[in-house]
Amino acid sequence: MRLQIAAQASPTDTIIYIGGTQTDWASLGFNELDTTHIQEQIKAKNVIIGFRRADRWEAAAYFEIDKDKHKTLENCRNAGAAAATQLNKVRVKSVFIANESDLPEAALLFAEGMVLASYQFLKYKKEKDAAPIRSTLEQIGIHHDAATETEVAEIQHLTDAVYTARDLINEPVMYMTAVQLSEEAQKLGKKAGFKTTVFDKKKLQKMGMGGILSVNLGSQDPPTFTVMEYKPKKAVNQQPIVLVGKGVVYDTGGLSLKPTPDAMDHMKCDMAGGAAVMCALYAAAMNQLPIHVIGLVPATDNRPGENAYTPGDVIKMYDGSHVEVLNTDAEGRMLLGDALAYAKQYQPELVIDIATLTGAAAMAMGNQGALLMGNASEEIKNQVKKCSYEVYERLNEMPLWDEYFEQIKSDIADIKNTGGPGAGSITAGKFLEYFTDYPWLHIDMAPTGWNQTTTGYRIKNGSGFGVRLLYAVLKARSQQGQ
């Protein structure tokens, strides 16, 4: 979908006036009857009210102002999503947005919600126009008084990145293998201008990436380890920020097979963290953020075939430590352990890993947010949490107290890959922390990587969660200077 700045609406545009509590609807050309209708609909909590004129559709859009500013911003995005849903029903192709509210960024937020709500994955549909179809919208114009060219371009690149992440997640593993995921990263690098290097299985064997290789033992498809680097000339950071994303392209649980089919039917989303890293880096490069970023995506599928690794095995990791495997479904941390150890060579300013890591995180959070933990400073944690609320991909911090490490001590190896049923998300975090010696944060996005239903602009199936969050973190750091 194309976003652009415009001085006025074209003859074919549906005009949307975004209003707030103080908006004078009559001054916008609505007659007394229309104005009364708008006010009645607002009282009924309807956020979009359409009118058929002689030559076009026009609409009044309203979003609620909340005492929590972040909630107000989210209300505006969701108003855009509601508008997109209604306008797609009448097969509108282009809209023009004018901001008549008291919120300066309303038009941008509204447009962002419209775009994200209009996503659809139609690659495998024979009849592309057959029901159900969510979107006919092709173009959104924003009045030039409501945003700048730069702001609109930024939203365009960011929503494009979310679309790409959703596409990657929604692809079945019969297509989106680890090799294909690395090829998609290379395509993004060529388009956005960042460097991409892919380590194949032979290279990983030479490097001693035992965590990745052990998970891959049950698969007929080879693993990959993708390294992406965006390094602009005027980067504000002397040491890079490293993003690490779990790239398990499908997870059966391995020999510790998932107990029911419905626990496995959407496990193609287990590479959502890797997709988030790839696409956040893409958005940063497309928007030319002045920040040095490295992305690492270890990838494989996790199956019970071939010579699959077993509970009881002891795996030598990239850093030379040994892990006792007690559950082959705790595979994501095996990949991430290698990648986090590999990140040490960059002497990073900060490392953030993101992964659909534990079912315990989903039990803790439902689908309302992700878990945050790590050893970075309180200042860094607070900045990341602030960013999470601004884009409404909210994070809730969990402790990483030393006592939790006792749960992952092994009798026969350095550590074991599960700490038992208690504090499952935290012990997974303690496992990852073992491979770090730098400021580090871990985001467990298991609650948010896959949507069972559509809510607002959060479309059913692959969510694209983490792209906007990581981009917001990178943007905030790039604005801080050296």
Secondary structure, 3 states (H helix, E strand, C coil): CEEEEECCCCCCCEEEEEECCCCCHHHHCCCHHHHHHHHHHHHCCCCEEEEECCCCEEEEEECCCCCCHHHHHHHHHHHHHHHHHHHHHCCCCEEEEEECCCCCCHHHHHHHHHHHHCCCCCCCCCCCCCCCCCCCCCEEEEECCCCCHHHHHHHHHHHHHHHHHHHHHHCCCCCCCHHHHHHHHHHHHHHHCCEEEEECHHHHHHHCCHHHHHHHCCCCCCCEEEEEEECCCCCCCCCCEEEEECEEEEECCCCCCCCCHHHCCCHHHHHHHHHHHHHHHHHHHHCCCCCCEEEEEEEEEECCCCCCCCCCCEEECCCCCEEECCCCCCCHHHHHHHHHHHHHHHCCCEEEEEECCCHHHHHHHCCCCEEEEECCCHHHHHHHHHHHHHCCCCEEECCCCHHHHHHHECCCCCEECCCCCCCHHHHHHHHHHCCCCCCEEEEECCCCCEECCCECCECCEECCCCHHHHHHHHHHHHCCCC
